[in-house]
């Protein structure tokens, strides 16, 4: 039982680091694309406001929510492996 608790804590910490890295990377890529679109576009609004609006839209997007799969998929895989190992 202690081994499972240790696996869960270490796994959660590792997945949190992976999630944080993916989230920051994805946000940086989105910000670069928005900046590029602003430079190519008509530039009616200030850059900071354009980036702020674009990143607010990004925060509500499906891509942001899909990054949460970093937590879900490994937990499901480990659960299936544990089940198959013990009960098959």
N, CA, C and O atoms as a CHARMM CRD file, in Angstrom:
* protein
*
  352
    1    1 UNK  N      0.82500  -1.19100   0.00000 PROA 1      0.00000
    2    1 UNK  CA     0.00000   0.00000   0.00000 PROA 1      0.00000
    3    1 UNK  C      0.87200   1.25900   0.00000 PROA 1      0.00000
    4    1 UNK  O      0.54700   2.24700  -0.65900 PROA 1      0.00000
    5    2 UNK  N      1.97200   1.21600   0.73900 PROA 2      0.00000
    6    2 UNK  CA     2.87400   2.36000   0.77400 PROA 2      0.00000
    7    2 UNK  C      3.50400   2.60300  -0.59900 PROA 2      0.00000
    8    2 UNK  O      3.72800   3.74800  -0.99000 PROA 2      0.00000
    9    3 UNK  N      3.78700   1.53200  -1.31800 PROA 3      0.00000
   10    3 UNK  CA     4.38700   1.66900  -2.64500 PROA 3      0.00000
   11    3 UNK  C      3.42300   2.36000  -3.60400 PROA 3      0.00000
   12    3 UNK  O      3.84800   3.17500  -4.42300 PROA 3      0.00000
   13    4 UNK  N      2.14400   2.05000  -3.51400 PROA 4      0.00000
   14    4 UNK  CA     1.15000   2.69500  -4.36800 PROA 4      0.00000
   15    4 UNK  C      1.03800   4.17800  -4.04000 PROA 4      0.00000
   16    4 UNK  O      0.94800   5.00500  -4.94600 PROA 4      0.00000
   17    5 UNK  N      1.04300   4.52000  -2.76400 PROA 5      0.00000
   18    5 UNK  CA     0.97900   5.92900  -2.36100 PROA 5      0.00000
   19    5 UNK  C      2.20700   6.68800  -2.86100 PROA 5      0.00000
   20    5 UNK  O      2.09400   7.81200  -3.34800 PROA 5      0.00000
   21    6 UNK  N      3.36600   6.07400  -2.73700 PROA 6      0.00000
   22    6 UNK  CA     4.59600   6.70600  -3.21600 PROA 6      0.00000
   23    6 UNK  C      4.54700   6.88900  -4.72500 PROA 6      0.00000
   24    6 UNK  O      4.94500   7.93600  -5.23500 PROA 6      0.00000
   25    7 UNK  N      4.05500   5.86600  -5.45500 PROA 7      0.00000
   26    7 UNK  CA     3.90600   5.96400  -6.90800 PROA 7      0.00000
   27    7 UNK  C      2.96600   7.10200  -7.27900 PROA 7      0.00000
   28    7 UNK  O      3.22800   7.84700  -8.22300 PROA 7      0.00000
   29    8 UNK  N      1.87900   7.23500  -6.54100 PROA 8      0.00000
   30    8 UNK  CA     0.91000   8.29100  -6.83900 PROA 8      0.00000
   31    8 UNK  C      1.49600   9.68100  -6.59100 PROA 8      0.00000
   32    8 UNK  O      1.27500  10.59300  -7.38700 PROA 8      0.00000
   33    9 UNK  N      2.22900   9.85000  -5.51200 PROA 9      0.00000
   34    9 UNK  CA     2.81200  11.15900  -5.20100 PROA 9      0.00000
   35    9 UNK  C      3.88800  11.52200  -6.21800 PROA 9      0.00000
   36    9 UNK  O      3.89000  12.63300  -6.74700 PROA 9      0.00000
   37   10 UNK  N      4.78900  10.61000  -6.49100 PROA 10     0.00000
   38   10 UNK  CA     5.86200  10.87500  -7.45300 PROA 10     0.00000
   39   10 UNK  C      5.27200  11.07100  -8.84800 PROA 10     0.00000
   40   10 UNK  O      5.70200  11.95600  -9.58800 PROA 10     0.00000
   41   11 UNK  N      4.30000  10.25700  -9.20200 PROA 11     0.00000
   42   11 UNK  CA     3.65100  10.39800 -10.50100 PROA 11     0.00000
   43   11 UNK  C      2.95600  11.73600 -10.64300 PROA 11     0.00000
   44   11 UNK  O      3.05600  12.38400 -11.68400 PROA 11     0.00000
   45   12 UNK  N      2.24900  12.15700  -9.59900 PROA 12     0.00000
   46   12 UNK  CA     1.57200  13.44800  -9.64000 PROA 12     0.00000
   47   12 UNK  C      2.57200  14.59200  -9.79900 PROA 12     0.00000
   48   12 UNK  O      2.33100  15.52400 -10.56500 PROA 12     0.00000
   49   13 UNK  N      3.67300  14.52600  -9.09100 PROA 13     0.00000
   50   13 UNK  CA     4.69000  15.57200  -9.21200 PROA 13     0.00000
   51   13 UNK  C      5.30300  15.59500 -10.61400 PROA 13     0.00000
   52   13 UNK  O      5.49900  16.66200 -11.19600 PROA 13     0.00000
   53   14 UNK  N      5.60000  14.42500 -11.14200 PROA 14     0.00000
   54   14 UNK  CA     6.18000  14.34500 -12.48600 PROA 14     0.00000
   55   14 UNK  C      5.18700  14.85200 -13.53200 PROA 14     0.00000
   56   14 UNK  O      5.55600  15.60500 -14.43300 PROA 14     0.00000
   57   15 UNK  N      3.92900  14.43700 -13.40600 PROA 15     0.00000
   58   15 UNK  CA     2.92000  14.88700 -14.36100 PROA 15     0.00000
   59   15 UNK  C      2.66400  16.39100 -14.23300 PROA 15     0.00000
   60   15 UNK  O      2.36100  17.05600 -15.22300 PROA 15     0.00000
   61   16 UNK  N      2.78600  16.91900 -13.02900 PROA 16     0.00000
   62   16 UNK  CA     2.60700  18.35600 -12.84200 PROA 16     0.00000
   63   16 UNK  C      3.71300  19.14000 -13.53400 PROA 16     0.00000
   64   16 UNK  O      3.45200  20.18500 -14.13100 PROA 16     0.00000
   65   17 UNK  N      4.93300  18.65300 -13.46000 PROA 17     0.00000
   66   17 UNK  CA     6.04700  19.31000 -14.15000 PROA 17     0.00000
   67   17 UNK  C      5.82800  19.24700 -15.66100 PROA 17     0.00000
   68   17 UNK  O      6.02800  20.24200 -16.35800 PROA 17     0.00000
   69   18 UNK  N      5.42100  18.08900 -16.16700 PROA 18     0.00000
   70   18 UNK  CA     5.16500  17.94000 -17.60100 PROA 18     0.00000
   71   18 UNK  C      4.03400  18.86400 -18.03600 PROA 18     0.00000
   72   18 UNK  O      4.12800  19.52000 -19.07300 PROA 18     0.00000
   73   19 UNK  N      2.95500  18.91700 -17.23700 PROA 19     0.00000
   74   19 UNK  CA     1.82700  19.78500 -17.55800 PROA 19     0.00000
   75   19 UNK  C      2.25900  21.24800 -17.58600 PROA 19     0.00000
   76   19 UNK  O      1.89100  21.98800 -18.49900 PROA 19     0.00000
   77   20 UNK  N      3.02300  21.65900 -16.60900 PROA 20     0.00000
   78   20 UNK  CA     3.47500  23.04700 -16.54700 PROA 20     0.00000
   79   20 UNK  C      4.32700  23.39400 -17.76700 PROA 20     0.00000
   80   20 UNK  O      4.15300  24.45600 -18.36600 PROA 20     0.00000
   81   21 UNK  N      5.23500  22.51000 -18.12900 PROA 21     0.00000
   82   21 UNK  CA     6.09000  22.75500 -19.29200 PROA 21     0.00000
   83   21 UNK  C      5.27000  22.82800 -20.58100 PROA 21     0.00000
   84   21 UNK  O      5.47500  23.72900 -21.39500 PROA 21     0.00000
   85   22 UNK  N      4.34800  21.89100 -20.77100 PROA 22     0.00000
   86   22 UNK  CA     3.50400  21.89700 -21.96500 PROA 22     0.00000
   87   22 UNK  C      2.62900  23.14200 -22.02000 PROA 22     0.00000
   88   22 UNK  O      2.45800  23.74700 -23.07800 PROA 22     0.00000
   89   23 UNK  N      2.08600  23.51200 -20.88800 PROA 23     0.00000
   90   23 UNK  CA     1.21100  24.66800 -20.83200 PROA 23     0.00000
   91   23 UNK  C      1.97300  25.95200 -21.17300 PROA 23     0.00000
   92   23 UNK  O      1.49500  26.76600 -21.96400 PROA 23     0.00000
   93   24 UNK  N      3.13000  26.13100 -20.59100 PROA 24     0.00000
   94   24 UNK  CA     3.93200  27.31800 -20.87400 PROA 24     0.00000
   95   24 UNK  C      4.40500  27.34900 -22.32500 PROA 24     0.00000
   96   24 UNK  O      4.41700  28.40700 -22.95400 PROA 24     0.00000
   97   25 UNK  N      4.79100  26.20200 -22.85000 PROA 25     0.00000
   98   25 UNK  CA     5.22900  26.12200 -24.23600 PROA 25     0.00000
   99   25 UNK  C      4.08700  26.46500 -25.19100 PROA 25     0.00000
  100   25 UNK  O      4.26200  27.24600 -26.12600 PROA 25     0.00000
  101   26 UNK  N      2.92000  25.87500 -24.94600 PROA 26     0.00000
  102   26 UNK  CA     1.77600  26.12200 -25.81300 PROA 26     0.00000
  103   26 UNK  C      1.35900  27.58300 -25.77000 PROA 26     0.00000
  104   26 UNK  O      1.01900  28.16500 -26.80000 PROA 26     0.00000
  105   27 UNK  N      1.38400  28.17300 -24.59200 PROA 27     0.00000
  106   27 UNK  CA     1.02700  29.58500 -24.44700 PROA 27     0.00000
  107   27 UNK  C      2.04700  30.48100 -25.17100 PROA 27     0.00000
  108   27 UNK  O      1.66800  31.47900 -25.78400 PROA 27     0.00000
  109   28 UNK  N      3.32000  30.12800 -25.10200 PROA 28     0.00000
  110   28 UNK  CA     4.35000  30.90800 -25.79100 PROA 28     0.00000
  111   28 UNK  C      4.18900  30.81100 -27.30900 PROA 28     0.00000
  112   28 UNK  O      4.36600  31.80100 -28.02000 PROA 28     0.00000
  113   29 UNK  N      3.85600  29.62600 -27.79900 PROA 29     0.00000
  114   29 UNK  CA     3.64100  29.46300 -29.23700 PROA 29     0.00000
  115   29 UNK  C      2.45200  30.30000 -29.68300 PROA 29     0.00000
  116   29 UNK  O      2.50400  30.96400 -30.71800 PROA 29     0.00000
  117   30 UNK  N      1.37100  30.26500 -28.89200 PROA 30     0.00000
  118   30 UNK  CA     0.18100  31.05600 -29.22700 PROA 30     0.00000
  119   30 UNK  C      0.51700  32.55400 -29.22000 PROA 30     0.00000
  120   30 UNK  O      0.06900  33.29900 -30.09200 PROA 30     0.00000
  121   31 UNK  N      1.28500  32.97700 -28.25800 PROA 31     0.00000
  122   31 UNK  CA     1.66100  34.39300 -28.15800 PROA 31     0.00000
  123   31 UNK  C      2.50700  34.81400 -29.35900 PROA 31     0.00000
  124   31 UNK  O      2.32500  35.91100 -29.88600 PROA 31     0.00000
  125   32 UNK  N      3.41900  33.96200 -29.79400 PROA 32     0.00000
  126   32 UNK  CA     4.23200  34.26600 -30.97200 PROA 32     0.00000
  127   32 UNK  C      3.36800  34.36900 -32.22700 PROA 32     0.00000
  128   32 UNK  O      3.58600  35.24400 -33.06400 PROA 32     0.00000
  129   33 UNK  N      2.38200  33.47000 -32.35800 PROA 33     0.00000
  130   33 UNK  CA     1.49300  33.52200 -33.52100 PROA 33     0.00000
  131   33 UNK  C      0.63300  34.78500 -33.50100 PROA 33     0.00000
  132   33 UNK  O      0.38500  35.39500 -34.54100 PROA 33     0.00000
  133   34 UNK  N      0.18600  35.16600 -32.31600 PROA 34     0.00000
  134   34 UNK  CA    -0.60200  36.39900 -32.20700 PROA 34     0.00000
  135   34 UNK  C      0.25700  37.61700 -32.55100 PROA 34     0.00000
  136   34 UNK  O     -0.20200  38.52100 -33.24900 PROA 34     0.00000
  137   35 UNK  N      1.47700  37.64200 -32.07300 PROA 35     0.00000
  138   35 UNK  CA     2.37600  38.75100 -32.36400 PROA 35     0.00000
  139   35 UNK  C      2.64600  38.84000 -33.86700 PROA 35     0.00000
  140   35 UNK  O      2.67200  39.92700 -34.44400 PROA 35     0.00000
  141   36 UNK  N      2.84400  37.68200 -34.48600 PROA 36     0.00000
  142   36 UNK  CA     3.07300  37.63400 -35.92700 PROA 36     0.00000
  143   36 UNK  C      1.84000  38.13200 -36.68400 PROA 36     0.00000
  144   36 UNK  O      1.97000  38.87000 -37.66100 PROA 36     0.00000
  145   37 UNK  N      0.64200  37.73100 -36.23600 PROA 37     0.00000
  146   37 UNK  CA    -0.59400  38.17500 -36.87900 PROA 37     0.00000
  147   37 UNK  C     -0.77700  39.68200 -36.71700 PROA 37     0.00000
  148   37 UNK  O     -1.28300  40.34500 -37.62300 PROA 37     0.00000
  149   38 UNK  N     -0.37700  40.21900 -35.58800 PROA 38     0.00000
  150   38 UNK  CA    -0.50900  41.65800 -35.36100 PROA 38     0.00000
  151   38 UNK  C      0.40900  42.44900 -36.30100 PROA 38     0.00000
  152   38 UNK  O      0.01100  43.47400 -36.85500 PROA 38     0.00000
  153   39 UNK  N      1.64100  41.95800 -36.47200 PROA 39     0.00000
  154   39 UNK  CA     2.57000  42.65000 -37.35500 PROA 39     0.00000
  155   39 UNK  C      2.13100  42.59100 -38.81300 PROA 39     0.00000
  156   39 UNK  O      2.37600  43.53100 -39.56900 PROA 39     0.00000
  157   40 UNK  N      1.48500  41.49900 -39.21900 PROA 40     0.00000
  158   40 UNK  CA     1.01300  41.35200 -40.60600 PROA 40     0.00000
  159   40 UNK  C     -0.32100  42.05700 -40.82900 PROA 40     0.00000
  160   40 UNK  O     -0.66200  42.38700 -41.96400 PROA 40     0.00000
  161   41 UNK  N     -1.06800  42.28900 -39.77000 PROA 41     0.00000
  162   41 UNK  CA    -2.40600  42.86800 -39.87100 PROA 41     0.00000
  163   41 UNK  C     -2.41300  44.38500 -39.88100 PROA 41     0.00000
  164   41 UNK  O     -1.37300  45.02600 -40.03400 PROA 41     0.00000
  165   42 UNK  N     -3.61100  44.95300 -39.71300 PROA 42     0.00000
  166   42 UNK  CA    -3.75400  46.41100 -39.79500 PROA 42     0.00000
  167   42 UNK  C     -3.24900  47.17800 -38.57800 PROA 42     0.00000
  168   42 UNK  O     -3.08400  48.39500 -38.67000 PROA 42     0.00000
  169   43 UNK  N     -3.00400  46.55100 -37.47900 PROA 43     0.00000
  170   43 UNK  CA    -2.47100  47.16700 -36.25300 PROA 43     0.00000
  171   43 UNK  C     -3.36500  48.30400 -35.74400 PROA 43     0.00000
  172   43 UNK  O     -2.88300  49.39200 -35.42800 PROA 43     0.00000
  173   44 UNK  N     -4.66700  48.03500 -35.67000 PROA 44     0.00000
  174   44 UNK  CA    -5.62900  49.01800 -35.17600 PROA 44     0.00000
  175   44 UNK  C     -5.56300  49.19300 -33.66700 PROA 44     0.00000
  176   44 UNK  O     -5.83500  50.27600 -33.15000 PROA 44     0.00000
  177   45 UNK  N     -5.20500  48.13200 -32.96400 PROA 45     0.00000
  178   45 UNK  CA    -5.14700  48.17900 -31.49900 PROA 45     0.00000
  179   45 UNK  C     -3.69200  48.01600 -31.05900 PROA 45     0.00000
  180   45 UNK  O     -2.87400  47.48000 -31.80800 PROA 45     0.00000
  181   46 UNK  N     -3.36700  48.47000 -29.86100 PROA 46     0.00000
  182   46 UNK  CA    -1.99400  48.27700 -29.36600 PROA 46     0.00000
  183   46 UNK  C     -1.65200  46.78600 -29.23600 PROA 46     0.00000
  184   46 UNK  O     -2.53000  45.94900 -29.02500 PROA 46     0.00000
  185   47 UNK  N     -0.39400  46.48600 -29.36300 PROA 47     0.00000
  186   47 UNK  CA     0.06700  45.09500 -29.31900 PROA 47     0.00000
  187   47 UNK  C     -0.30100  44.42400 -28.00800 PROA 47     0.00000
  188   47 UNK  O     -0.76200  43.28300 -28.01400 PROA 47     0.00000
  189   48 UNK  N     -0.11000  45.10300 -26.88600 PROA 48     0.00000
  190   48 UNK  CA    -0.39300  44.50000 -25.58000 PROA 48     0.00000
  191   48 UNK  C     -1.86600  44.11300 -25.46100 PROA 48     0.00000
  192   48 UNK  O     -2.19200  43.04200 -24.94800 PROA 48     0.00000
  193   49 UNK  N     -2.75100  44.98500 -25.93500 PROA 49     0.00000
  194   49 UNK  CA    -4.19200  44.70200 -25.86900 PROA 49     0.00000
  195   49 UNK  C     -4.55600  43.54200 -26.79700 PROA 49     0.00000
  196   49 UNK  O     -5.36600  42.68500 -26.44300 PROA 49     0.00000
  197   50 UNK  N     -3.95500  43.52300 -27.97900 PROA 50     0.00000
  198   50 UNK  CA    -4.19900  42.44000 -28.93500 PROA 50     0.00000
  199   50 UNK  C     -3.75300  41.09700 -28.36500 PROA 50     0.00000
  200   50 UNK  O     -4.46200  40.09800 -28.49000 PROA 50     0.00000
  201   51 UNK  N     -2.57300  41.07500 -27.73600 PROA 51     0.00000
  202   51 UNK  CA    -2.07700  39.84200 -27.12900 PROA 51     0.00000
  203   51 UNK  C     -2.95700  39.41100 -25.96100 PROA 51     0.00000
  204   51 UNK  O     -3.23700  38.22300 -25.79600 PROA 51     0.00000
  205   52 UNK  N     -3.39300  40.37300 -25.15100 PROA 52     0.00000
  206   52 UNK  CA    -4.23500  40.05800 -24.00200 PROA 52     0.00000
  207   52 UNK  C     -5.55600  39.42700 -24.44200 PROA 52     0.00000
  208   52 UNK  O     -5.99400  38.43300 -23.86300 PROA 52     0.00000
  209   53 UNK  N     -6.19000  40.00400 -25.46800 PROA 53     0.00000
  210   53 UNK  CA    -7.44700  39.44300 -25.97700 PROA 53     0.00000
  211   53 UNK  C     -7.23600  38.05100 -26.57400 PROA 53     0.00000
  212   53 UNK  O     -8.03400  37.14100 -26.35400 PROA 53     0.00000
  213   54 UNK  N     -6.16200  37.90600 -27.32300 PROA 54     0.00000
  214   54 UNK  CA    -5.87600  36.60900 -27.94400 PROA 54     0.00000
  215   54 UNK  C     -5.59200  35.53100 -26.92100 PROA 54     0.00000
  216   54 UNK  O     -6.02800  34.39200 -27.08300 PROA 54     0.00000
  217   55 UNK  N     -4.86500  35.87600 -25.86900 PROA 55     0.00000
  218   55 UNK  CA    -4.55600  34.88500 -24.83600 PROA 55     0.00000
  219   55 UNK  C     -5.78900  34.56900 -23.98600 PROA 55     0.00000
  220   55 UNK  O     -5.90500  33.45800 -23.46900 PROA 55     0.00000
  221   56 UNK  N     -6.70900  35.52200 -23.83200 PROA 56     0.00000
  222   56 UNK  CA    -7.97500  35.21800 -23.14800 PROA 56     0.00000
  223   56 UNK  C     -8.77900  34.20800 -23.95000 PROA 56     0.00000
  224   56 UNK  O     -9.37300  33.29000 -23.38500 PROA 56     0.00000
  225   57 UNK  N     -8.79700  34.37600 -25.26800 PROA 57     0.00000
  226   57 UNK  CA    -9.46700  33.39400 -26.12500 PROA 57     0.00000
  227   57 UNK  C     -8.77900  32.04200 -26.03400 PROA 57     0.00000
  228   57 UNK  O     -9.43700  31.00200 -26.03100 PROA 57     0.00000
  229   58 UNK  N     -7.46000  32.05800 -25.96200 PROA 58     0.00000
  230   58 UNK  CA    -6.70200  30.80900 -25.84500 PROA 58     0.00000
  231   58 UNK  C     -7.03000  30.09100 -24.53500 PROA 58     0.00000
  232   58 UNK  O     -7.13500  28.86500 -24.50800 PROA 58     0.00000
  233   59 UNK  N     -7.19100  30.85100 -23.45600 PROA 59     0.00000
  234   59 UNK  CA    -7.50000  30.23700 -22.16400 PROA 59     0.00000
  235   59 UNK  C     -8.83800  29.51000 -22.18600 PROA 59     0.00000
  236   59 UNK  O     -9.04500  28.57600 -21.41000 PROA 59     0.00000
  237   60 UNK  N     -9.74100  29.92000 -23.05500 PROA 60     0.00000
  238   60 UNK  CA   -11.05700  29.28100 -23.17200 PROA 60     0.00000
  239   60 UNK  C    -11.07900  28.19200 -24.24900 PROA 60     0.00000
  240   60 UNK  O    -12.11000  27.55200 -24.45300 PROA 60     0.00000
  241   61 UNK  N     -9.97900  27.97900 -24.92500 PROA 61     0.00000
  242   61 UNK  CA    -9.96600  27.08200 -26.07700 PROA 61     0.00000
  243   61 UNK  C     -9.89000  25.61300 -25.67400 PROA 61     0.00000
  244   61 UNK  O     -9.56600  25.27100 -24.53700 PROA 61     0.00000
  245   62 UNK  N    -10.19600  24.76700 -26.63700 PROA 62     0.00000
  246   62 UNK  CA   -10.14400  23.31900 -26.43300 PROA 62     0.00000
  247   62 UNK  C     -8.71200  22.83800 -26.25300 PROA 62     0.00000
  248   62 UNK  O     -8.46500  21.90500 -25.48900 PROA 62     0.00000
  249   63 UNK  N     -7.78500  23.45300 -26.93300 PROA 63     0.00000
  250   63 UNK  CA    -6.37500  23.04100 -26.83600 PROA 63     0.00000
  251   63 UNK  C     -5.87000  23.12200 -25.40100 PROA 63     0.00000
  252   63 UNK  O     -5.15800  22.23500 -24.93000 PROA 63     0.00000
  253   64 UNK  N     -6.23900  24.17300 -24.72800 PROA 64     0.00000
  254   64 UNK  CA    -5.82700  24.34700 -23.32600 PROA 64     0.00000
  255   64 UNK  C     -6.38600  23.22300 -22.45800 PROA 64     0.00000
  256   64 UNK  O     -5.70000  22.71700 -21.57000 PROA 64     0.00000
  257   65 UNK  N     -7.61700  22.84200 -22.71700 PROA 65     0.00000
  258   65 UNK  CA    -8.24100  21.77400 -21.93700 PROA 65     0.00000
  259   65 UNK  C     -7.65500  20.40300 -22.28800 PROA 65     0.00000
  260   65 UNK  O     -7.59000  19.51700 -21.43600 PROA 65     0.00000
  261   66 UNK  N     -7.23400  20.23400 -23.52600 PROA 66     0.00000
  262   66 UNK  CA    -6.65300  18.95200 -23.93200 PROA 66     0.00000
  263   66 UNK  C     -5.31100  18.69700 -23.26000 PROA 66     0.00000
  264   66 UNK  O     -4.90800  17.54500 -23.09900 PROA 66     0.00000
  265   67 UNK  N     -4.62600  19.74600 -22.87200 PROA 67     0.00000
  266   67 UNK  CA    -3.34500  19.56700 -22.18800 PROA 67     0.00000
  267   67 UNK  C     -3.56700  18.86800 -20.84200 PROA 67     0.00000
  268   67 UNK  O     -2.65900  18.21700 -20.32600 PROA 67     0.00000
  269   68 UNK  N     -4.77000  19.00200 -20.27500 PROA 68     0.00000
  270   68 UNK  CA    -5.08000  18.30700 -19.02200 PROA 68     0.00000
  271   68 UNK  C     -5.06300  16.78500 -19.18200 PROA 68     0.00000
  272   68 UNK  O     -5.02900  16.05400 -18.19200 PROA 68     0.00000
  273   69 UNK  N     -5.08700  16.31200 -20.42600 PROA 69     0.00000
  274   69 UNK  CA    -4.99600  14.87200 -20.67600 PROA 69     0.00000
  275   69 UNK  C     -3.66300  14.31400 -20.18700 PROA 69     0.00000
  276   69 UNK  O     -3.50700  13.10000 -20.06300 PROA 69     0.00000
  277   70 UNK  N     -2.70400  15.19200 -19.90800 PROA 70     0.00000
  278   70 UNK  CA    -1.42200  14.76000 -19.34900 PROA 70     0.00000
  279   70 UNK  C     -1.65800  14.03600 -18.02400 PROA 70     0.00000
  280   70 UNK  O     -0.92200  13.10800 -17.68700 PROA 70     0.00000
  281   71 UNK  N     -2.66500  14.44700 -17.28000 PROA 71     0.00000
  282   71 UNK  CA    -2.99000  13.79200 -16.02000 PROA 71     0.00000
  283   71 UNK  C     -3.82900  12.53600 -16.24300 PROA 71     0.00000
  284   71 UNK  O     -3.62800  11.53700 -15.55200 PROA 71     0.00000
  285   72 UNK  N     -4.74400  12.56600 -17.17100 PROA 72     0.00000
  286   72 UNK  CA    -5.73400  11.50000 -17.33000 PROA 72     0.00000
  287   72 UNK  C     -5.14800  10.25300 -17.97800 PROA 72     0.00000
  288   72 UNK  O     -5.34100   9.14900 -17.46800 PROA 72     0.00000
  289   73 UNK  N     -4.44800  10.40500 -19.07600 PROA 73     0.00000
  290   73 UNK  CA    -3.96900   9.24800 -19.85000 PROA 73     0.00000
  291   73 UNK  C     -2.99400   8.37600 -19.05500 PROA 73     0.00000
  292   73 UNK  O     -3.18200   7.16000 -19.03200 PROA 73     0.00000
  293   74 UNK  N     -1.97000   8.91900 -18.40600 PROA 74     0.00000
  294   74 UNK  CA    -1.07100   8.05000 -17.63500 PROA 74     0.00000
  295   74 UNK  C     -1.77600   7.32800 -16.48100 PROA 74     0.00000
  296   74 UNK  O     -1.46600   6.17200 -16.19400 PROA 74     0.00000
  297   75 UNK  N     -2.71100   7.99600 -15.82800 PROA 75     0.00000
  298   75 UNK  CA    -3.43600   7.34200 -14.73100 PROA 75     0.00000
  299   75 UNK  C     -4.23900   6.16300 -15.25900 PROA 75     0.00000
  300   75 UNK  O     -4.26400   5.10200 -14.63500 PROA 75     0.00000
  301   76 UNK  N     -4.88900   6.33700 -16.39300 PROA 76     0.00000
  302   76 UNK  CA    -5.65000   5.23700 -16.99200 PROA 76     0.00000
  303   76 UNK  C     -4.72500   4.09700 -17.38700 PROA 76     0.00000
  304   76 UNK  O     -5.03600   2.93300 -17.13300 PROA 76     0.00000
  305   77 UNK  N     -3.59100   4.41500 -18.00800 PROA 77     0.00000
  306   77 UNK  CA    -2.65200   3.37300 -18.42400 PROA 77     0.00000
  307   77 UNK  C     -2.09300   2.59900 -17.23100 PROA 77     0.00000
  308   77 UNK  O     -2.01200   1.37100 -17.27300 PROA 77     0.00000
  309   78 UNK  N     -1.71200   3.29900 -16.18200 PROA 78     0.00000
  310   78 UNK  CA    -1.18200   2.61900 -14.99600 PROA 78     0.00000
  311   78 UNK  C     -2.26700   1.76400 -14.35500 PROA 78     0.00000
  312   78 UNK  O     -1.98900   0.65500 -13.89800 PROA 78     0.00000
  313   79 UNK  N     -3.48200   2.25800 -14.31600 PROA 79     0.00000
  314   79 UNK  CA    -4.57700   1.48500 -13.73800 PROA 79     0.00000
  315   79 UNK  C     -4.83500   0.21700 -14.53700 PROA 79     0.00000
  316   79 UNK  O     -5.04600  -0.84800 -13.95700 PROA 79     0.00000
  317   80 UNK  N     -4.82100   0.31800 -15.84400 PROA 80     0.00000
  318   80 UNK  CA    -5.02600  -0.86900 -16.69000 PROA 80     0.00000
  319   80 UNK  C     -3.88800  -1.86200 -16.51000 PROA 80     0.00000
  320   80 UNK  O     -4.12900  -3.06600 -16.43000 PROA 80     0.00000
  321   81 UNK  N     -2.66200  -1.38100 -16.44600 PROA 81     0.00000
  322   81 UNK  CA    -1.51100  -2.27600 -16.25200 PROA 81     0.00000
  323   81 UNK  C     -1.60500  -2.98100 -14.88700 PROA 81     0.00000
  324   81 UNK  O     -1.36200  -4.18400 -14.79200 PROA 81     0.00000
  325   82 UNK  N     -1.95400  -2.24000 -13.85100 PROA 82     0.00000
  326   82 UNK  CA    -2.08900  -2.84600 -12.52300 PROA 82     0.00000
  327   82 UNK  C     -3.20400  -3.88000 -12.53200 PROA 82     0.00000
  328   82 UNK  O     -3.04600  -4.97000 -11.98400 PROA 82     0.00000
  329   83 UNK  N     -4.32300  -3.54600 -13.14900 PROA 83     0.00000
  330   83 UNK  CA    -5.43700  -4.49700 -13.21900 PROA 83     0.00000
  331   83 UNK  C     -5.04800  -5.76400 -13.97000 PROA 83     0.00000
  332   83 UNK  O     -5.30000  -6.87400 -13.50000 PROA 83     0.00000
  333   84 UNK  N     -4.43200  -5.59600 -15.14200 PROA 84     0.00000
  334   84 UNK  CA    -4.05500  -6.76000 -15.94400 PROA 84     0.00000
  335   84 UNK  C     -2.99600  -7.60200 -15.24600 PROA 84     0.00000
  336   84 UNK  O     -3.01300  -8.82800 -15.35100 PROA 84     0.00000
  337   85 UNK  N     -2.08600  -6.96800 -14.54600 PROA 85     0.00000
  338   85 UNK  CA    -1.05100  -7.70500 -13.84500 PROA 85     0.00000
  339   85 UNK  C     -1.62900  -8.51900 -12.68200 PROA 85     0.00000
  340   85 UNK  O     -1.22900  -9.66300 -12.46800 PROA 85     0.00000
  341   86 UNK  N     -2.55100  -7.94300 -11.94600 PROA 86     0.00000
  342   86 UNK  CA    -3.07700  -8.60700 -10.76600 PROA 86     0.00000
  343   86 UNK  C     -4.25400  -9.53800 -11.01800 PROA 86     0.00000
  344   86 UNK  O     -4.42000 -10.52400 -10.30000 PROA 86     0.00000
  345   87 UNK  N     -5.06300  -9.25200 -12.00800 PROA 87     0.00000
  346   87 UNK  CA    -6.30400 -10.00000 -12.16200 PROA 87     0.00000
  347   87 UNK  C     -6.42500 -10.77700 -13.45300 PROA 87     0.00000
  348   87 UNK  O     -7.50700 -11.28800 -13.74300 PROA 87     0.00000
  349   88 UNK  N     -5.38500 -10.89100 -14.23200 PROA 88     0.00000
  350   88 UNK  CA    -5.45300 -11.68500 -15.45000 PROA 88     0.00000
  351   88 UNK  C     -4.66800 -12.96800 -15.34100 PROA 88     0.00000
  352   88 UNK  O     -4.62800 -13.74900 -16.29100 PROA 88     0.00000
